[in-house]
Structures are given as C-alpha cells and as structure tokens.
Amino acid sequence: MPIYIVKHGDAKRLVRASTQHAARSFVARDQIHVEVAGPDDIYEMARSGRVIEEADNKDRQAQIGESV
C-alpha cells in the first residue's frame, strides 16, 4: 500500500492508504464534520446567500490526478 503526504495548511502527515481519497479522508475525519442537511438548514443557509455546491467526484478526482 502506498504512503501519501497529506498537507493541510503548513502541516504535513504521512499516511499509508490504498488511495489518495482514503488518505485525505483519514486526515479530514478529525477536522471536518459532515451530516445530511435538513430542510431548515437548507432554507437558512440559502437565505444567507449560500449556494448548493455539486460534488461530482469523477471530475474532482481527475483535477487532482487521482484515478477513478
């Protein structure tokens, strides 16, 4: 299994993982919380000017050089 350098700001970590995505997710899990947005969340965030971002993994993975 390859070892990846995962950079976040000035910090660098060495992570052994099967893919870049797995290495990134491993580091991010301690720093990012993800949950399903409810109708009230969507309403409040849209009201404050936030837009829904489309996360098309295939396109994003190609941008960072990760095979899909």
N, CA, C and O atoms as a CHARMM CRD file, in Angstrom:
* protein
*
  272
    1    1 MET  N      0.84900  -1.16400   0.00000 PROA 1      0.00000
    2    1 MET  CA     0.00000   0.00000   0.00000 PROA 1      0.00000
    3    1 MET  C      0.90500   1.24100   0.00000 PROA 1      0.00000
    4    1 MET  O      1.87800   1.29800   0.75100 PROA 1      0.00000
    5    2 PRO  N      0.58200   2.23400  -0.84500 PROA 2      0.00000
    6    2 PRO  CA     1.43300   3.42500  -0.91500 PROA 2      0.00000
    7    2 PRO  C      1.30400   4.31400   0.32600 PROA 2      0.00000
    8    2 PRO  O      0.32600   4.23300   1.06900 PROA 2      0.00000
    9    3 ILE  N      2.31000   5.15600   0.52600 PROA 3      0.00000
   10    3 ILE  CA     2.29500   6.15000   1.59900 PROA 3      0.00000
   11    3 ILE  C      2.15800   7.51200   0.94200 PROA 3      0.00000
   12    3 ILE  O      2.92800   7.85800   0.04600 PROA 3      0.00000
   13    4 TYR  N      1.17100   8.28700   1.39300 PROA 4      0.00000
   14    4 TYR  CA     0.88100   9.60700   0.83200 PROA 4      0.00000
   15    4 TYR  C      1.30700  10.69800   1.81000 PROA 4      0.00000
   16    4 TYR  O      1.24000  10.51500   3.02500 PROA 4      0.00000
   17    5 ILE  N      1.74700  11.83700   1.26500 PROA 5      0.00000
   18    5 ILE  CA     1.93500  13.04700   2.05900 PROA 5      0.00000
   19    5 ILE  C      0.60800  13.79600   1.99100 PROA 5      0.00000
   20    5 ILE  O      0.14000  14.14300   0.90700 PROA 5      0.00000
   21    6 VAL  N      0.00900  14.04100   3.14200 PROA 6      0.00000
   22    6 VAL  CA    -1.24600  14.78800   3.19800 PROA 6      0.00000
   23    6 VAL  C     -0.92700  16.13800   3.83500 PROA 6      0.00000
   24    6 VAL  O     -0.48300  16.21200   4.98000 PROA 6      0.00000
   25    7 LYS  N     -1.16400  17.20900   3.06400 PROA 7      0.00000
   26    7 LYS  CA    -0.86500  18.56100   3.54100 PROA 7      0.00000
   27    7 LYS  C     -2.15400  19.27400   3.90900 PROA 7      0.00000
   28    7 LYS  O     -3.15100  19.20000   3.19100 PROA 7      0.00000
   29    8 HSD  N     -2.11700  19.95900   5.03200 PROA 8      0.00000
   30    8 HSD  CA    -3.24300  20.79100   5.47100 PROA 8      0.00000
   31    8 HSD  C     -2.63500  22.04200   6.08200 PROA 8      0.00000
   32    8 HSD  O     -2.11600  22.01200   7.19800 PROA 8      0.00000
   33    9 GLY  N     -2.70500  23.14500   5.33900 PROA 9      0.00000
   34    9 GLY  CA    -2.01800  24.35500   5.78300 PROA 9      0.00000
   35    9 GLY  C     -0.52300  24.10500   5.75300 PROA 9      0.00000
   36    9 GLY  O      0.01500  23.65900   4.74000 PROA 9      0.00000
   37   10 ASP  N      0.15200  24.38800   6.85700 PROA 10     0.00000
   38   10 ASP  CA     1.59700  24.14500   6.94900 PROA 10     0.00000
   39   10 ASP  C      1.93100  22.73700   7.43800 PROA 10     0.00000
   40   10 ASP  O      3.08700  22.31500   7.39800 PROA 10     0.00000
   41   11 ALA  N      0.91400  22.01900   7.89700 PROA 11     0.00000
   42   11 ALA  CA     1.13800  20.67600   8.44300 PROA 11     0.00000
   43   11 ALA  C      1.23400  19.64300   7.31000 PROA 11     0.00000
   44   11 ALA  O      0.54000  19.73300   6.29800 PROA 11     0.00000
   45   12 LYS  N      2.11400  18.66800   7.51800 PROA 12     0.00000
   46   12 LYS  CA     2.25600  17.54400   6.58600 PROA 12     0.00000
   47   12 LYS  C      2.18900  16.26200   7.39600 PROA 12     0.00000
   48   12 LYS  O      2.78200  16.16000   8.47000 PROA 12     0.00000
   49   13 ARG  N      1.45300  15.27700   6.86700 PROA 13     0.00000
   50   13 ARG  CA     1.37100  13.97200   7.52900 PROA 13     0.00000
   51   13 ARG  C      1.66200  12.88500   6.51000 PROA 13     0.00000
   52   13 ARG  O      1.33100  13.02500   5.33200 PROA 13     0.00000
   53   14 LEU  N      2.27700  11.80800   6.96100 PROA 14     0.00000
   54   14 LEU  CA     2.49000  10.62000   6.13800 PROA 14     0.00000
   55   14 LEU  C      1.39500   9.62000   6.48200 PROA 14     0.00000
   56   14 LEU  O      1.23700   9.22500   7.63700 PROA 14     0.00000
   57   15 VAL  N      0.64800   9.22000   5.47100 PROA 15     0.00000
   58   15 VAL  CA    -0.48400   8.31800   5.70000 PROA 15     0.00000
   59   15 VAL  C     -0.40300   7.15000   4.72200 PROA 15     0.00000
   60   15 VAL  O     -0.33800   7.35400   3.51000 PROA 15     0.00000
   61   16 ARG  N     -0.40700   5.94100   5.24500 PROA 16     0.00000
   62   16 ARG  CA    -0.46200   4.74900   4.39500 PROA 16     0.00000
   63   16 ARG  C     -1.92800   4.45100   4.11300 PROA 16     0.00000
   64   16 ARG  O     -2.71700   4.23600   5.03300 PROA 16     0.00000
   65   17 ALA  N     -2.28600   4.44000   2.82000 PROA 17     0.00000
   66   17 ALA  CA    -3.67900   4.22100   2.43400 PROA 17     0.00000
   67   17 ALA  C     -3.72800   3.62900   1.03500 PROA 17     0.00000
   68   17 ALA  O     -2.75700   3.70600   0.28200 PROA 17     0.00000
   69   18 SER  N     -4.84700   3.04700   0.70100 PROA 18     0.00000
   70   18 SER  CA    -4.97200   2.41200  -0.61400 PROA 18     0.00000
   71   18 SER  C     -5.16500   3.43000  -1.73600 PROA 18     0.00000
   72   18 SER  O     -4.81300   3.15500  -2.88300 PROA 18     0.00000
   73   19 THR  N     -5.72400   4.61300  -1.41700 PROA 19     0.00000
   74   19 THR  CA    -5.94700   5.64700  -2.43200 PROA 19     0.00000
   75   19 THR  C     -5.68900   7.02600  -1.83100 PROA 19     0.00000
   76   19 THR  O     -5.62100   7.18000  -0.61100 PROA 19     0.00000
   77   20 GLN  N     -5.54400   8.03400  -2.70800 PROA 20     0.00000
   78   20 GLN  CA    -5.42600   9.42200  -2.24100 PROA 20     0.00000
   79   20 GLN  C     -6.67500   9.81500  -1.45600 PROA 20     0.00000
   80   20 GLN  O     -6.59100  10.47700  -0.42200 PROA 20     0.00000
   81   21 HSD  N     -7.82100   9.40100  -1.96000 PROA 21     0.00000
   82   21 HSD  CA    -9.08000   9.72600  -1.29000 PROA 21     0.00000
   83   21 HSD  C     -9.09600   9.17200   0.13400 PROA 21     0.00000
   84   21 HSD  O     -9.50700   9.86900   1.06200 PROA 21     0.00000
   85   22 ALA  N     -8.65900   7.93900   0.31600 PROA 22     0.00000
   86   22 ALA  CA    -8.65300   7.32500   1.64000 PROA 22     0.00000
   87   22 ALA  C     -7.70300   8.06800   2.57500 PROA 22     0.00000
   88   22 ALA  O     -8.02000   8.26700   3.74800 PROA 22     0.00000
   89   23 ALA  N     -6.54700   8.47800   2.06900 PROA 23     0.00000
   90   23 ALA  CA    -5.58200   9.22800   2.88200 PROA 23     0.00000
   91   23 ALA  C     -6.16200  10.57600   3.28200 PROA 23     0.00000
   92   23 ALA  O     -6.06200  10.97600   4.44200 PROA 23     0.00000
   93   24 ARG  N     -6.76600  11.27600   2.33400 PROA 24     0.00000
   94   24 ARG  CA    -7.37300  12.59000   2.60400 PROA 24     0.00000
   95   24 ARG  C     -8.51200  12.45000   3.61100 PROA 24     0.00000
   96   24 ARG  O     -8.61600  13.24300   4.54700 PROA 24     0.00000
   97   25 SER  N     -9.35800  11.45400   3.42400 PROA 25     0.00000
   98   25 SER  CA   -10.48600  11.23400   4.32700 PROA 25     0.00000
   99   25 SER  C    -10.01700  10.90200   5.73500 PROA 25     0.00000
  100   25 SER  O    -10.61800  11.34400   6.71400 PROA 25     0.00000
  101   26 PHE  N     -8.96100  10.13500   5.83600 PROA 26     0.00000
  102   26 PHE  CA    -8.41600   9.75900   7.13800 PROA 26     0.00000
  103   26 PHE  C     -8.00000  10.99200   7.92800 PROA 26     0.00000
  104   26 PHE  O     -8.29200  11.09500   9.12000 PROA 26     0.00000
  105   27 VAL  N     -7.32000  11.92700   7.27100 PROA 27     0.00000
  106   27 VAL  CA    -6.86900  13.14600   7.94400 PROA 27     0.00000
  107   27 VAL  C     -8.04900  14.07500   8.22700 PROA 27     0.00000
  108   27 VAL  O     -8.12900  14.67200   9.30100 PROA 27     0.00000
  109   28 ALA  N     -8.95600  14.19300   7.27200 PROA 28     0.00000
  110   28 ALA  CA   -10.07300  15.13300   7.40400 PROA 28     0.00000
  111   28 ALA  C    -11.09000  14.71000   8.45500 PROA 28     0.00000
  112   28 ALA  O    -11.79800  15.56200   8.99200 PROA 28     0.00000
  113   29 ARG  N    -11.18400  13.44200   8.76000 PROA 29     0.00000
  114   29 ARG  CA   -12.24600  12.97700   9.66800 PROA 29     0.00000
  115   29 ARG  C    -12.16900  13.61500  11.05000 PROA 29     0.00000
  116   29 ARG  O    -13.18600  13.73800  11.73200 PROA 29     0.00000
  117   30 ASP  N    -10.96300  14.02300  11.47300 PROA 30     0.00000
  118   30 ASP  CA   -10.81600  14.67900  12.77200 PROA 30     0.00000
  119   30 ASP  C    -11.10300  16.17200  12.70000 PROA 30     0.00000
  120   30 ASP  O    -11.25100  16.82300  13.73400 PROA 30     0.00000
  121   31 GLN  N    -11.18300  16.72000  11.50000 PROA 31     0.00000
  122   31 GLN  CA   -11.28700  18.16400  11.34900 PROA 31     0.00000
  123   31 GLN  C    -12.57900  18.62800  10.69900 PROA 31     0.00000
  124   31 GLN  O    -12.93000  19.80300  10.79800 PROA 31     0.00000
  125   32 ILE  N    -13.29200  17.72900  10.03700 PROA 32     0.00000
  126   32 ILE  CA   -14.49000  18.11000   9.29000 PROA 32     0.00000
  127   32 ILE  C    -15.65100  17.21100   9.71700 PROA 32     0.00000
  128   32 ILE  O    -15.52100  15.98900   9.77700 PROA 32     0.00000
  129   33 HSD  N    -16.77800  17.83900  10.00900 PROA 33     0.00000
  130   33 HSD  CA   -17.97900  17.09400  10.37300 PROA 33     0.00000
  131   33 HSD  C    -18.96600  17.18900   9.20400 PROA 33     0.00000
  132   33 HSD  O    -19.20600  18.28300   8.69300 PROA 33     0.00000
  133   34 VAL  N    -19.53200  16.07700   8.78000 PROA 34     0.00000
  134   34 VAL  CA   -20.48300  16.04200   7.66600 PROA 34     0.00000
  135   34 VAL  C    -21.77200  15.37500   8.13000 PROA 34     0.00000
  136   34 VAL  O    -21.74900  14.32700   8.77500 PROA 34     0.00000
  137   35 GLU  N    -22.89000  15.99900   7.79200 PROA 35     0.00000
  138   35 GLU  CA   -24.19100  15.40800   8.09200 PROA 35     0.00000
  139   35 GLU  C    -25.16400  15.80500   6.98900 PROA 35     0.00000
  140   35 GLU  O    -24.91500  16.75800   6.25200 PROA 35     0.00000
  141   36 VAL  N    -26.26000  15.08200   6.87500 PROA 36     0.00000
  142   36 VAL  CA   -27.28100  15.39100   5.87800 PROA 36     0.00000
  143   36 VAL  C    -27.98600  16.67600   6.29300 PROA 36     0.00000
  144   36 VAL  O    -28.38800  16.83100   7.44600 PROA 36     0.00000
  145   37 ALA  N    -28.13000  17.59700   5.34000 PROA 37     0.00000
  146   37 ALA  CA   -28.80400  18.86200   5.61400 PROA 37     0.00000
  147   37 ALA  C    -30.31400  18.65400   5.63200 PROA 37     0.00000
  148   37 ALA  O    -30.87600  18.00100   4.75200 PROA 37     0.00000
  149   38 GLY  N    -30.94400  19.20800   6.62800 PROA 38     0.00000
  150   38 GLY  CA   -32.39500  19.15600   6.70100 PROA 38     0.00000
  151   38 GLY  C    -32.99500  20.35700   5.96600 PROA 38     0.00000
  152   38 GLY  O    -32.27200  21.27800   5.59000 PROA 38     0.00000
  153   39 PRO  N    -34.30100  20.34800   5.76500 PROA 39     0.00000
  154   39 PRO  CA   -34.95300  21.45400   5.06800 PROA 39     0.00000
  155   39 PRO  C    -34.69200  22.81700   5.72600 PROA 39     0.00000
  156   39 PRO  O    -34.48400  23.81200   5.03100 PROA 39     0.00000
  157   40 ASP  N    -34.70300  22.86100   7.07000 PROA 40     0.00000
  158   40 ASP  CA   -34.45700  24.12200   7.76800 PROA 40     0.00000
  159   40 ASP  C    -33.01900  24.60200   7.55200 PROA 40     0.00000
  160   40 ASP  O    -32.77800  25.79900   7.39700 PROA 40     0.00000
  161   41 ASP  N    -32.06400  23.66000   7.54300 PROA 41     0.00000
  162   41 ASP  CA   -30.66300  24.01500   7.29200 PROA 41     0.00000
  163   41 ASP  C    -30.51700  24.63700   5.90700 PROA 41     0.00000
  164   41 ASP  O    -29.87600  25.67600   5.74400 PROA 41     0.00000
  165   42 ILE  N    -31.12000  23.98900   4.91400 PROA 42     0.00000
  166   42 ILE  CA   -31.02900  24.46700   3.53300 PROA 42     0.00000
  167   42 ILE  C    -31.66800  25.85100   3.41300 PROA 42     0.00000
  168   42 ILE  O    -31.11000  26.74400   2.77500 PROA 42     0.00000
  169   43 TYR  N    -32.83600  26.02300   4.02700 PROA 43     0.00000
  170   43 TYR  CA   -33.52700  27.30600   3.97800 PROA 43     0.00000
  171   43 TYR  C    -32.67100  28.41500   4.58600 PROA 43     0.00000
  172   43 TYR  O    -32.47400  29.45800   3.96300 PROA 43     0.00000
  173   44 GLU  N    -32.16500  28.19700   5.79300 PROA 44     0.00000
  174   44 GLU  CA   -31.37800  29.21700   6.49200 PROA 44     0.00000
  175   44 GLU  C    -30.08900  29.55500   5.73800 PROA 44     0.00000
  176   44 GLU  O    -29.72300  30.72400   5.61800 PROA 44     0.00000
  177   45 MET  N    -29.41000  28.53300   5.23500 PROA 45     0.00000
  178   45 MET  CA   -28.15000  28.78800   4.53100 PROA 45     0.00000
  179   45 MET  C    -28.39400  29.47300   3.19600 PROA 45     0.00000
  180   45 MET  O    -27.62600  30.35500   2.81100 PROA 45     0.00000
  181   46 ALA  N    -29.45000  29.08500   2.47900 PROA 46     0.00000
  182   46 ALA  CA   -29.77600  29.72700   1.20700 PROA 46     0.00000
  183   46 ALA  C    -30.17800  31.18300   1.44900 PROA 46     0.00000
  184   46 ALA  O    -29.84000  32.06800   0.66200 PROA 46     0.00000
  185   47 ARG  N    -30.88700  31.41500   2.52300 PROA 47     0.00000
  186   47 ARG  CA   -31.30600  32.77200   2.88200 PROA 47     0.00000
  187   47 ARG  C    -30.10600  33.67700   3.15700 PROA 47     0.00000
  188   47 ARG  O    -30.15000  34.88000   2.89900 PROA 47     0.00000
  189   48 SER  N    -29.03800  33.08300   3.68100 PROA 48     0.00000
  190   48 SER  CA   -27.83900  33.88200   3.98100 PROA 48     0.00000
  191   48 SER  C    -26.88900  33.96000   2.78700 PROA 48     0.00000
  192   48 SER  O    -25.77000  34.45700   2.91200 PROA 48     0.00000
  193   49 GLY  N    -27.33700  33.46600   1.62700 PROA 49     0.00000
  194   49 GLY  CA   -26.53400  33.61900   0.41200 PROA 49     0.00000
  195   49 GLY  C    -25.71200  32.40800   0.00200 PROA 49     0.00000
  196   49 GLY  O    -25.02000  32.45300  -1.01500 PROA 49     0.00000
  197   50 ARG  N    -25.77300  31.33800   0.76300 PROA 50     0.00000
  198   50 ARG  CA   -25.01900  30.13300   0.40700 PROA 50     0.00000
  199   50 ARG  C    -25.70200  29.42200  -0.74400 PROA 50     0.00000
  200   50 ARG  O    -26.92800  29.42900  -0.84500 PROA 50     0.00000
  201   51 VAL  N    -24.91800  28.81500  -1.60200 PROA 51     0.00000
  202   51 VAL  CA   -25.46900  28.03700  -2.71500 PROA 51     0.00000
  203   51 VAL  C    -25.09500  26.57300  -2.52700 PROA 51     0.00000
  204   51 VAL  O    -24.13200  26.24800  -1.83200 PROA 51     0.00000
  205   52 ILE  N    -25.86400  25.70400  -3.14900 PROA 52     0.00000
  206   52 ILE  CA   -25.55900  24.26700  -3.09400 PROA 52     0.00000
  207   52 ILE  C    -24.43300  23.99100  -4.07600 PROA 52     0.00000
  208   52 ILE  O    -24.52600  24.33600  -5.25400 PROA 52     0.00000
  209   53 GLU  N    -23.38300  23.37400  -3.59100 PROA 53     0.00000
  210   53 GLU  CA   -22.23800  23.01700  -4.42600 PROA 53     0.00000
  211   53 GLU  C    -22.39800  21.57700  -4.90400 PROA 53     0.00000
  212   53 GLU  O    -22.79200  20.70100  -4.13500 PROA 53     0.00000
  213   54 GLU  N    -22.09500  21.34300  -6.16200 PROA 54     0.00000
  214   54 GLU  CA   -22.18100  19.99800  -6.73000 PROA 54     0.00000
  215   54 GLU  C    -20.83200  19.29500  -6.56500 PROA 54     0.00000
  216   54 GLU  O    -19.80700  19.79900  -7.02400 PROA 54     0.00000
  217   55 ALA  N    -20.83400  18.16600  -5.92800 PROA 55     0.00000
  218   55 ALA  CA   -19.61500  17.39100  -5.71100 PROA 55     0.00000
  219   55 ALA  C    -19.61000  16.20300  -6.66800 PROA 55     0.00000
  220   55 ALA  O    -20.04300  15.10800  -6.30800 PROA 55     0.00000
  221   56 ASP  N    -19.13000  16.41800  -7.86200 PROA 56     0.00000
  222   56 ASP  CA   -19.03000  15.35100  -8.84500 PROA 56     0.00000
  223   56 ASP  C    -17.64600  14.73200  -8.69500 PROA 56     0.00000
  224   56 ASP  O    -16.66300  15.25500  -9.22100 PROA 56     0.00000
  225   57 ASN  N    -17.57500  13.62800  -7.98000 PROA 57     0.00000
  226   57 ASN  CA   -16.28500  13.02400  -7.63800 PROA 57     0.00000
  227   57 ASN  C    -15.41700  12.71500  -8.84000 PROA 57     0.00000
  228   57 ASN  O    -14.20000  12.89200  -8.78300 PROA 57     0.00000
  229   58 LYS  N    -16.00700  12.26300  -9.90900 PROA 58     0.00000
  230   58 LYS  CA   -15.20600  11.87600 -11.06900 PROA 58     0.00000
  231   58 LYS  C    -14.42700  13.08100 -11.60800 PROA 58     0.00000
  232   58 LYS  O    -13.23200  12.97100 -11.88100 PROA 58     0.00000
  233   59 ASP  N    -15.10200  14.23800 -11.76600 PROA 59     0.00000
  234   59 ASP  CA   -14.42800  15.43700 -12.25600 PROA 59     0.00000
  235   59 ASP  C    -13.38300  15.92400 -11.26400 PROA 59     0.00000
  236   59 ASP  O    -12.27700  16.28400 -11.66900 PROA 59     0.00000
  237   60 ARG  N    -13.70200  15.94200  -9.99100 PROA 60     0.00000
  238   60 ARG  CA   -12.77100  16.43700  -8.95300 PROA 60     0.00000
  239   60 ARG  C    -11.55900  15.52100  -8.86100 PROA 60     0.00000
  240   60 ARG  O    -10.43400  16.00900  -8.74600 PROA 60     0.00000
  241   61 GLN  N    -11.75400  14.23100  -8.90600 PROA 61     0.00000
  242   61 GLN  CA   -10.63200  13.30800  -8.81900 PROA 61     0.00000
  243   61 GLN  C     -9.70900  13.48000 -10.01500 PROA 61     0.00000
  244   61 GLN  O     -8.49100  13.37200  -9.87400 PROA 61     0.00000
  245   62 ALA  N    -10.26400  13.74300 -11.18100 PROA 62     0.00000
  246   62 ALA  CA    -9.43100  13.98000 -12.36300 PROA 62     0.00000
  247   62 ALA  C     -8.61500  15.25900 -12.18800 PROA 62     0.00000
  248   62 ALA  O     -7.46300  15.31200 -12.61900 PROA 62     0.00000
  249   63 GLN  N     -9.18900  16.29100 -11.56500 PROA 63     0.00000
  250   63 GLN  CA    -8.48800  17.55700 -11.34200 PROA 63     0.00000
  251   63 GLN  C     -7.27200  17.36800 -10.45900 PROA 63     0.00000
  252   63 GLN  O     -6.25300  18.02700 -10.66600 PROA 63     0.00000
  253   64 ILE  N     -7.35700  16.47600  -9.47400 PROA 64     0.00000
  254   64 ILE  CA    -6.24100  16.29400  -8.55300 PROA 64     0.00000
  255   64 ILE  C     -5.33900  15.13000  -8.97900 PROA 64     0.00000
  256   64 ILE  O     -4.40900  14.77000  -8.25800 PROA 64     0.00000
  257   65 GLY  N     -5.61200  14.54800 -10.14200 PROA 65     0.00000
  258   65 GLY  CA    -4.75400  13.49400 -10.65000 PROA 65     0.00000
  259   65 GLY  C     -5.01000  12.13300 -10.05400 PROA 65     0.00000
  260   65 GLY  O     -4.15100  11.25400 -10.13600 PROA 65     0.00000
  261   66 GLU  N     -6.16300  11.93500  -9.45800 PROA 66     0.00000
  262   66 GLU  CA    -6.49300  10.64100  -8.86100 PROA 66     0.00000
  263   66 GLU  C     -7.30500   9.82300  -9.85200 PROA 66     0.00000
  264   66 GLU  O     -8.26000  10.32200 -10.44700 PROA 66     0.00000
  265   67 SER  N     -6.92300   8.56500 -10.02500 PROA 67     0.00000
  266   67 SER  CA    -7.67500   7.72600 -10.95000 PROA 67     0.00000
  267   67 SER  C     -8.98600   7.31600 -10.31000 PROA 67     0.00000
  268   67 SER  O     -9.08000   7.19300  -9.08900 PROA 67     0.00000
  269   68 VAL  N    -10.00300   7.10300 -11.14300 PROA 68     0.00000
  270   68 VAL  CA   -11.32600   6.72500 -10.64000 PROA 68     0.00000
  271   68 VAL  C    -11.64900   5.29800 -10.99700 PROA 68     0.00000
  272   68 VAL  O    -12.72400   4.80500 -10.65500 PROA 68     0.00000
